[in-house]
C-alpha cells in the first residue's frame, strides 16, 4: 500500500498544475466555514439528522461533523495531513449526499446537494492527488531536518 501511495505522489508531483493547490485551499476553507457554521448552529445539523431517523446518536454525530469540518478544513487548506483529514471527511459527505440530500431531491429549492456532491468528488480527487507542492506536507517532506 505504501508503495502505491509513493508512486501516486511521485506522478502527482510531476503533473501538478498550480491552480489545483488553490482549489485545495478553497475546498478546505469551505469545509472550515461549514464547520464553524455547524458549531454556531448545532441544532441545525441535529434537526437534519433527526429527519432521516438518526435520533440516538444525533448530538454526537453533530459534534463530530462540526469539529471534523472545522479542523479538517483548516488542515486541508494548509496542506497538512491532507489525506488523513480527507478520510475523516468522507463518511460525512457520503452520509450527506446519500442520506440527507438525495432523499430530499437533488435540484430542490435551498438544497445543498449540488455542493455536497461537488465537495465529495473533490475530496476523492485530493485523496488520490495529495496536497501538492504548495503545502505544509510538501515542505516537511523536502526539509526533514528542520
N, C-alpha and C positions, 0 to 999 in steps of 0.2 A: 504494500500500500504506500509506504514511504517513497519507494522508487517511482511509482506512478505520479505522485504529487510533485516530486522533484522534476520529472520530465515535463509535467504541465507547467510548472513555474519557469523552467528554462525556455520553453516555447513561448510562454506568455511574455517574458522579458524581451525577447527578440521581436515580437509582433504586437507591441502595445502602444496604440495611439494615445497621446497625452490627454485628449478630451475624455477618455474613459475614466481617468482619475477624477476629473471634475464631476462626472456622472456619479462615481462612488461617493464623493463628498456630499453631493446633493442628496443622494439616497440616504446617507447617514443623518444628514440634517433633518430630512423629512421624518425619519423614524424617531429621532430625538424629540422633535417638536410634537409628534403624536404621543410619545411617552410623557412629555410634560403636560399635554392636554389631559391625558388619562389620569395622571397624578392629581391634577386640579379638579377633575370631574370623574372620580372613580365610580360614582353612581351610574354614569352613562354606560360604561362597559358592563357593569353588573346587570343593568337592565337588558342589554343586548344578549348577555349570556342566559338570562332567565327566559327570554323569548324563545330560545332554542332548547329549553328544558335542561339547562345545566344549572341547577339550583344548589346542589350540595357544596360544590367547590367554587362557586362563582366569585366569592370575595378573594380567595387565594389566587385564582386564575387572573382576576382583575389586577391584583398587585404584581403578579409575575409579568403580565403583559406590559404594564406601565414601566416597571423597572427594566425589563429586558429591552424595550424600545428606547428608553432614555439612555441607559448605559451602553447598550449595543449600538445604538445610532451614533453616539459620540465616538466609540471605538472604530466603527466602520468609516466615519467621516475622516478621522485622522490616520486610518490605515494601520491600526494596532490590533493584533489578534483578529484580523478580519474574518477569516474562515470560521473560527470558533464563535465569534459574535453572530455570524450568519446562521450557524447551526442552532443557536438559541432563538433566532427569529423565525426560522422555517415552520415550526409547529404552529406558531401564532398566525402566520399568514395563510398556511394551508387551512387552518380552522376558520379564519376569517372568510376566505374565498368559498370554501365548500359547505360550511355550516351556518355562517351568518349571512353572506351576501347572495349566493346563488339561490337559496330557497326564497329570498325576497324578490328576486328578479335582477338581471344584470343591468338593464337600462332604465330603471325606475327613477323617479324624481328623488333628489337628495341621496342617491345611492353612492356608496364609496366603492362599489365592486370593481369598477374600472381601475381605480387607483390601487386597490388591493391586488388585483391580477398583475398589474404592471410591476408593483413592488415585489411580488412573488417571483416573477420572471427575472427581475434584476438581481434579486438575492441568489437565485440559482446561477445566473451568469457570473456574479462575483465569487460565488463558492468555487466555481471552476477557474475563473480568471485570476483570482487572488487580489491582493491590494494594489499592485502596480508599483512603478518606480518612484512616484511621489507619495511615499507613505512612511510611517514610523517603522513598520515591519522591514521595509527595504533598507532604511537607514541602519537599523540594528544588524541586519544581515551583512551589510557592507562594512560596518565598523564594530566588529565583535569585541575589540579591546577597550572601547570607551564605556 
